[in-house]
Amino acid sequence: MATTFKRILVGVDDSADALLAFDYAIHQAKRDHAELVIVSVLENDDMNVYQALDRDFVHGEYTDLEDHVKKYQKQAEAAGVEDVRMMIAEGEPGETIVKEVIPDVKPDILIVGSLAKKGVRRHFGSQAAYMAKYAPISVMVVR
């Protein structure tokens, strides 16, 4: 018997693997008639100190990311997912999702891609491995 989920959390960052994870999450949410929560994390350490201190810059980055994630939300709705919401978090992606997003959202499963799109983390340490190790829920890593 297949497991069904009521709330699915999917992390997106535009990497090829994250796009595959997003497609899988859409399929799973449709199959289970589950709520789909799309999360993306604004990485503060990608900003230089002047950018991080500039509230207008940070707000602009946040707004740009929010607008971008809304496109994912519309794509999921167009694909037939009935209950979709999105959220933006700030910080280091793996840790932020595990320590802040999961306790807030309370999903049944987290679906993520295996590789990050950018930054030094793409090469040194895996965000997906961190989430799979420390998340208090099941994690599906897609590649």
Contacts in CASP RR format, 6 or more apart in sequence:
PFRMAT RR
TARGET T0000
AUTHOR 0000-0000-0000
METHOD contacts of the structure
MODEL  1
MATTFKRILVGVDDSADALLAFDYAIHQAKRDHAELVIVSVLENDDMNVY
QALDRDFVHGEYTDLEDHVKKYQKQAEAAGVEDVRMMIAEGEPGETIVKE
VIPDVKPDILIVGSLAKKGVRRHFGSQAAYMAKYAPISVMVVR
4 31 0 8 1.000
4 32 0 8 1.000
4 34 0 8 1.000
5 28 0 8 1.000
5 29 0 8 1.000
5 32 0 8 1.000
5 34 0 8 1.000
5 107 0 8 1.000
5 108 0 8 1.000
5 109 0 8 1.000
6 32 0 8 1.000
6 34 0 8 1.000
6 35 0 8 1.000
6 108 0 8 1.000
7 34 0 8 1.000
7 35 0 8 1.000
7 37 0 8 1.000
7 105 0 8 1.000
7 106 0 8 1.000
7 107 0 8 1.000
7 108 0 8 1.000
8 25 0 8 1.000
8 28 0 8 1.000
8 29 0 8 1.000
8 32 0 8 1.000
8 34 0 8 1.000
8 35 0 8 1.000
8 36 0 8 1.000
8 37 0 8 1.000
8 107 0 8 1.000
8 108 0 8 1.000
8 109 0 8 1.000
8 111 0 8 1.000
9 37 0 8 1.000
9 39 0 8 1.000
9 97 0 8 1.000
9 101 0 8 1.000
9 102 0 8 1.000
9 105 0 8 1.000
9 107 0 8 1.000
9 109 0 8 1.000
9 110 0 8 1.000
9 111 0 8 1.000
10 21 0 8 1.000
10 22 0 8 1.000
10 25 0 8 1.000
10 36 0 8 1.000
10 37 0 8 1.000
10 38 0 8 1.000
10 39 0 8 1.000
10 110 0 8 1.000
10 111 0 8 1.000
10 112 0 8 1.000
11 18 0 8 1.000
11 21 0 8 1.000
11 22 0 8 1.000
11 38 0 8 1.000
11 39 0 8 1.000
11 40 0 8 1.000
11 97 0 8 1.000
11 110 0 8 1.000
11 111 0 8 1.000
11 112 0 8 1.000
11 113 0 8 1.000
12 18 0 8 1.000
12 19 0 8 1.000
12 21 0 8 1.000
12 22 0 8 1.000
12 38 0 8 1.000
12 39 0 8 1.000
12 40 0 8 1.000
12 69 0 8 1.000
12 72 0 8 1.000
13 40 0 8 1.000
13 41 0 8 1.000
13 93 0 8 1.000
13 116 0 8 1.000
13 117 0 8 1.000
13 118 0 8 1.000
14 68 0 8 1.000
14 117 0 8 1.000
15 113 0 8 1.000
15 115 0 8 1.000
15 116 0 8 1.000
15 117 0 8 1.000
16 115 0 8 1.000
17 113 0 8 1.000
17 114 0 8 1.000
17 115 0 8 1.000
17 142 0 8 1.000
17 143 0 8 1.000
18 112 0 8 1.000
18 113 0 8 1.000
18 117 0 8 1.000
20 113 0 8 1.000
20 142 0 8 1.000
20 143 0 8 1.000
21 111 0 8 1.000
21 112 0 8 1.000
21 113 0 8 1.000
21 140 0 8 1.000
21 141 0 8 1.000
21 142 0 8 1.000
22 38 0 8 1.000
22 72 0 8 1.000
22 75 0 8 1.000
22 76 0 8 1.000
22 111 0 8 1.000
24 111 0 8 1.000
24 140 0 8 1.000
24 142 0 8 1.000
25 36 0 8 1.000
25 38 0 8 1.000
25 76 0 8 1.000
25 111 0 8 1.000
26 36 0 8 1.000
26 75 0 8 1.000
26 76 0 8 1.000
26 79 0 8 1.000
26 80 0 8 1.000
26 81 0 8 1.000
28 34 0 8 1.000
28 109 0 8 1.000
28 111 0 8 1.000
29 35 0 8 1.000
29 36 0 8 1.000
29 76 0 8 1.000
29 81 0 8 1.000
29 83 0 8 1.000
29 84 0 8 1.000
30 79 0 8 1.000
30 80 0 8 1.000
30 81 0 8 1.000
33 82 0 8 1.000
34 83 0 8 1.000
34 108 0 8 1.000
35 83 0 8 1.000
35 84 0 8 1.000
35 85 0 8 1.000
36 76 0 8 1.000
36 81 0 8 1.000
36 83 0 8 1.000
36 84 0 8 1.000
36 85 0 8 1.000
37 84 0 8 1.000
37 85 0 8 1.000
37 86 0 8 1.000
37 87 0 8 1.000
37 105 0 8 1.000
37 107 0 8 1.000
38 69 0 8 1.000
38 72 0 8 1.000
38 73 0 8 1.000
38 76 0 8 1.000
38 84 0 8 1.000
38 85 0 8 1.000
38 86 0 8 1.000
38 87 0 8 1.000
39 86 0 8 1.000
39 87 0 8 1.000
39 88 0 8 1.000
39 89 0 8 1.000
39 97 0 8 1.000
39 101 0 8 1.000
39 105 0 8 1.000
40 65 0 8 1.000
40 68 0 8 1.000
40 69 0 8 1.000
40 86 0 8 1.000
40 88 0 8 1.000
40 89 0 8 1.000
41 88 0 8 1.000
41 89 0 8 1.000
41 90 0 8 1.000
41 91 0 8 1.000
41 92 0 8 1.000
41 93 0 8 1.000
41 94 0 8 1.000
41 96 0 8 1.000
41 97 0 8 1.000
42 61 0 8 1.000
42 62 0 8 1.000
42 65 0 8 1.000
42 88 0 8 1.000
42 89 0 8 1.000
42 90 0 8 1.000
42 91 0 8 1.000
43 90 0 8 1.000
43 91 0 8 1.000
43 92 0 8 1.000
43 93 0 8 1.000
43 119 0 8 1.000
44 52 0 8 1.000
44 90 0 8 1.000
44 91 0 8 1.000
45 91 0 8 1.000
45 92 0 8 1.000
46 118 0 8 1.000
46 119 0 8 1.000
47 57 0 8 1.000
47 58 0 8 1.000
47 61 0 8 1.000
51 57 0 8 1.000
51 58 0 8 1.000
52 58 0 8 1.000
62 88 0 8 1.000
62 90 0 8 1.000
65 88 0 8 1.000
66 86 0 8 1.000
66 88 0 8 1.000
69 86 0 8 1.000
69 88 0 8 1.000
70 86 0 8 1.000
72 86 0 8 1.000
73 84 0 8 1.000
73 85 0 8 1.000
73 86 0 8 1.000
76 84 0 8 1.000
77 84 0 8 1.000
87 101 0 8 1.000
87 105 0 8 1.000
89 96 0 8 1.000
89 97 0 8 1.000
89 100 0 8 1.000
89 101 0 8 1.000
90 96 0 8 1.000
92 121 0 8 1.000
93 116 0 8 1.000
93 121 0 8 1.000
93 127 0 8 1.000
94 127 0 8 1.000
94 130 0 8 1.000
94 131 0 8 1.000
95 130 0 8 1.000
97 110 0 8 1.000
97 112 0 8 1.000
97 131 0 8 1.000
97 135 0 8 1.000
98 130 0 8 1.000
98 131 0 8 1.000
98 134 0 8 1.000
98 135 0 8 1.000
98 136 0 8 1.000
102 110 0 8 1.000
102 135 0 8 1.000
102 136 0 8 1.000
102 137 0 8 1.000
107 137 0 8 1.000
108 137 0 8 1.000
108 138 0 8 1.000
109 137 0 8 1.000
109 138 0 8 1.000
109 139 0 8 1.000
109 140 0 8 1.000
110 131 0 8 1.000
110 135 0 8 1.000
110 137 0 8 1.000
110 138 0 8 1.000
110 139 0 8 1.000
110 140 0 8 1.000
111 139 0 8 1.000
111 140 0 8 1.000
111 142 0 8 1.000
112 127 0 8 1.000
112 128 0 8 1.000
112 131 0 8 1.000
112 139 0 8 1.000
112 140 0 8 1.000
112 141 0 8 1.000
112 142 0 8 1.000
113 128 0 8 1.000
113 141 0 8 1.000
113 142 0 8 1.000
113 143 0 8 1.000
114 126 0 8 1.000
114 128 0 8 1.000
114 141 0 8 1.000
114 142 0 8 1.000
114 143 0 8 1.000
115 122 0 8 1.000
115 126 0 8 1.000
115 128 0 8 1.000
115 143 0 8 1.000
116 122 0 8 1.000
116 127 0 8 1.000
121 127 0 8 1.000
128 139 0 8 1.000
128 141 0 8 1.000
129 141 0 8 1.000
131 139 0 8 1.000
132 139 0 8 1.000
132 141 0 8 1.000
END
